[in-house]
Amino acid sequence: MMAWYQESFGNDYLLVYKHRDMQGAYHEVKQMIDWLDLPQGAKVLDLCCGMGRHSLALADFGYQVTGVDLSEVLLREAMRMDSGGQVTWVRGDMRAVPLSEPQDAVVNLFTSFGYFDEDRENEKVMTEMHRLLRPGGRFILDFLNPVYVGRCLVPYSEREEDGVTIREARSIEDGFVRKRIALVSADELERQHMEQVKLYEKPQFERMFARAGLRVDHVYGDCEGRAYEPEVSQRMIFVGHKEG
């Protein structure tokens, strides 16, 4: 039986997240550039790049970008969007990235962490970030704020995209936030998917980063650079560097 992340990032994902556009990615990346504080031409790895929105934005801002993702479908879409061949696209697992060249920065965006059931498997992602970064290299890890999610989770929503009804049911169960997605087309056939992310709070992240040899310099509550406040911030964005 396939893990959820092996099954869910396919063609239906492109439809469910069609509303995530390049303009939004550019806005998010513009702020992150200030946080990374790197010269043009710096090597940046977008770990779990998905369909490549942030990778392409980073490349347009002058970085040498490599996008890594496990999903062949999403990488194919990323390559389709990258008509100018700006980004190097690589298929790989975030726990064992098939790269060896040191990077000036590694970014992990749009809640692309916490996919695995076991803490040690999630922590391998940070170990890989450390391995891939040059000494002093920068990182950004953009995660949801579990405190805010616990207070403000929307249990159910429904919308239409390209004639398909998308129903999303959300819940917190056993330390995970889970989203069950049903897509119903005109022929009444229903396709179902599930996404889940393990909920880690700020102190847990800080301990994992420290064990991996990564130092957190700032924690922001959104892409605008506001300070993280547990009760009101929607995001928990860690910015830091590799020690040594």
Buried (B, 14 or more C-beta within 10 A) or exposed (E): EEEBBEBBBBEBBBBBBEEBEBEBBBEBBEBBBEBBEBEEEBBBBBBBBBBBBBBBBBBBBEBBBBBBBBBEBBBBBBBEBBEEEBBBBBEBBBBEBEBEEBBBBBBBBBBBBBBBEEEEBBBBBBBBBBBBBBEEBBBBBBBBBBBBBEEEEEEEEEEEBEEBBBBBBBEEEEEBBBBBBBBBEEEEEEBEBEBBBBBBEBEBBBEBBEEBBBBBEEBBBBBEBEEBEBEBBEBBBBBBBBEE
